Amino acid sequence: MGRKKEPATEPEGETAKTKRDASRYLSRRKKTTGLRRKAAQAGFLTGTIGASAGRDQLKSLITRNNVRKMCTFVPERIEEQLGYEKKEFAERLSTAKEKFSTGAFDVLAPKVESIFRGVTTEAITRALEFGQTSITPVAMASVLRPYAANTLFDTVAPPPGVVRHAQEVGALSVYERDTEEKEEKEADAQEMQGWADEYEKERAALKERRSAAYKKSGRKPPTPKAKSQ
């Protein structure tokens, strides 16, 4: 009579990893399902990409508020992440401080939407042609490459923070020149962080002044019914 086989048990570490992977899979599946629903609402049909391509759009994907955030975005942790070179960050910060009218955002929104839909559709098409189910950074980079010659800043070279991280984890080699430039880049990062902190203080002060002026005027916030009209 043979021995009764005991059920195989996974190590505790592998069990936790399996549960974590399953949770990530379910979360990603739920997210993509929601994105597909939004795409269908915006005009991307369930048929072929070429037949739809968003040209039969029913709703706008890029709103006025989205464009406003694009124009006024300033990273809070520029010293840690180092997403821009000093010159580019100064230009972006200057743009964020400009006063834009609502009409300017209304003009920009459809233009941004046209570019967004075009590059997204092309990236999806290339991904499907190579048998992929998601858009990879490589596919998106190839789609955006023709635009690089007309952009204000360098969109081909990776941001300084990405290069630094790759060197820290050993994905890229560190040369003598990199070591020499490290102190200079760290000084630039500290200076940019100071600019970003000052900008956030100015925004917070402006928000408080507007809030105080609104309360002093005695006006009341509009009701949900009034907002929908």
C-alpha positions, 0 to 999 in steps of 0.5 A: 500500500503506497503512502498517501501523498500530502498536498503540495504547499507553497512557501509563505513568500510565494503565496504572498507573491501569488496573491499580490500578482492576482490582485494586480491583475484584477486591478489592471483588468478592472482599469482597462475595462473602464478605459474601454468603456470611456473610449466607446463613449468618446467615439472609438467603436468596438470594430476595427481601429481603422474604421473608427479612429475616434473620428466619429467621436461623441464626446471630448476627451480633453476638457478645458480644465485638462488644458489648464493643468497642462499649462500650469503644472509644476512638479513639487519634487523636482529636486528628487525626481529631476524631470527637466533640465534647468533651462527647460524647467525655468521656461515651464515655470514661467509659463505656469505663472502666466495669466491665461484666459478661459478663451485661450483654453477653449482654443487649445482644447480641440487642438490638443485633443486632435494630437492626442487622438492621433498619436493614441490611435497610431500607437494602438495600431502599431501595438496590435500589428506586433501582437501586443495588448498594450501600448509600450514606451517603445511604440509611443516613442516611435509615434512621437519621433516625427514631432521631435523636430518641432518641439521647443525642448529636447524630447528624444533624450531621457530626463536627467532623473531617469539617467541618474536612476539607471546609473544608481541601479546599475543599468547604465555605467557611470563614467568620470564625466558623470561624476564630475557633473554630479555636483553641478546637477545636484546644485541645479536641482536644489535651485529648481526646488527652491523655485518650485517651493516659492511658486507653491507658496505664491499659489497658496497665498493667492488661493487664500486671498481669493477665498477671503474676498469671496467670503467677504462678498457674501456670495453663496456657492452655486447649487448642483442644479444651477451648475448643470444648467 
